[in-house]
Amino acid sequence: MIDKEVAGLIEMERHRQSELINLTASENYVSSDVMSALGSVLTNKYAEGIPSFRYYAGCDVIDKIENLALNRLLELFDSEAGNVQPHSGTQANMAVYFAVLNPGDCVLSLPTMSGGHLSHGSLVSFSGELYKFIHYSINDEGTIDYENVEYLAKKYRPKLIVCGASAYSRIIDFERFRKIADDVDALLMVDMAHIAGIVAAGLHPSPVPYADFITGTTQKTLRGPRGGFILCKQKYANAVNRAVFPGVQGGPLMNVVAAKAVCFAEAMTPEFKSYISKVLENAKAMSESFLSLDFDVVTGGTDNHLLVLDLSKFEFNGSQFTDMLEQVNIIVNKQSIPNDELGWKQTSGIRIGTAAMTTRGFGIHEFNKVVDLIELLVSNFEENKEYVKGEAIKLASDFPVYNCLVCN
Ligand SMILES: *Cc1c(COP(=O)(O)O)cnc(C)c1O
């Protein structure tokens, strides 16, 4: 790169990533094919519209790329229709809302505090500002209170019910949500941002038979570029396409659309399925190790790629624990736990995910070692932090981010 300043910073970030044990549940490492597509000439092209109906000339190759991405997406999830243009998961959600709601309409969802996403009606998001969101709750076991969903649906008769979360470690009962939606004539949207890769691998029940709309991101368990997508029933395809463009976006990022196409093809392979089963195995192993060391795991375990630790019994909160872990090169997120007594700035928990480090080659042995390091840190932070940091760097460096990097 000619720009030494930016090149230097990219190099610094590469180094930082390599020395860290990354337990961020929403992150992953893309393949070099995905990376090549992202850094390609496709970024130069404007392509407002959809294939064969563009507002720009010269889109014949671009059309082939978008059709390829869309067809692969539909094949991967066995869906009738969809859209690969949303710039992010939030944009995908925004487009679905824009397609079916009017400002002020009522929507039922899980609140951010309980693991829902900001775009599910948080007051600091467009969603909470434009629509009237009512939130269902989590019961004392930490799982969705389906009776509460039913009760609120009958009471408020929402136009749309949203399920799917950012920090929920159990299988979501899409069939039950469908029934509740049908009972009150509501539409059902499943936001599978976090679990898209697990659904693709067939290791989480698919929402496709039940939902009117499914939104997702490609950057999390699906291990693709940063971006969003939408699946829907054929009868909503035009409304969704119009909502994405010109509704809430301008020109698609065609380099990202090509990278999504690569990601969808990768997700169809037996290797990907085996990767996802390892991600799940590793999350289970970590959760069991934490439990055996007397940590509290919200819901008592996990069915997917993440777990939430309840830190209520310690003298540090989620935010402080996240900082302590960062000092020893272990990266997690602070996370609210069900009925948290602390606010979102502090929180009483942390969220841990296994998707990223499993990509780097971590197995049960390494994840258990991480749990042991965390236990050591908790038992005496000041005394053990230098040792734990050294061990964490060693462990992370044994599993480089890119063994053979094809592109910069
Ligand atoms: C991550 C996430 C999104 C989208 O995030 P973006 O950063 O906008 O791509 C949407 N919904 C849920 C449930 C998520 O976890």
The ligand as a Tripos MOL2 file, in Angstrom:
@<TRIPOS>MOLECULE
LIG
   15    15     1     0     0
SMALL
NO_CHARGES

@<TRIPOS>ATOM
      1 C1        -25.7880   -8.6770   15.0610 C.3       1 LIG1
      2 C2        -27.2540   -8.5860   15.0020 C.ar      1 LIG1
      3 C3        -27.9100   -7.8200   14.0380 C.ar      1 LIG1
      4 C4        -27.2600   -6.9520   13.0140 C.3       1 LIG1
      5 O1        -26.1410   -6.3230   13.2780 O.3       1 LIG1
      6 P1        -25.3850   -5.3680   12.2680 P.3       1 LIG1
      7 O2        -24.2550   -4.9180   13.0970 O.co2     1 LIG1
      8 O3        -26.3360   -4.2800   11.9020 O.co2     1 LIG1
      9 O4        -24.9940   -6.1850   11.0690 O.co2     1 LIG1
     10 C5        -29.2850   -7.8770   13.9820 C.ar      1 LIG1
     11 N1        -29.9710   -8.6360   14.8220 N.ar      1 LIG1
     12 C6        -29.3900   -9.3850   15.7560 C.ar      1 LIG1
     13 C7        -30.2350  -10.2460   16.6320 C.3       1 LIG1
     14 C8        -28.0070   -9.3750   15.8940 C.ar      1 LIG1
     15 O5        -27.4320  -10.1030   16.8430 O.3       1 LIG1
@<TRIPOS>BOND
     1     1     2 1
     2     2     3 ar
     3     2    14 ar
     4     3     4 1
     5     3    10 ar
     6     4     5 1
     7     5     6 1
     8     6     7 2
     9     6     8 1
    10     6     9 1
    11    10    11 ar
    12    11    12 ar
    13    12    13 1
    14    12    14 ar
    15    14    15 1
@<TRIPOS>SUBSTRUCTURE
     1 LIG1         1 GROUP 0 **** ****
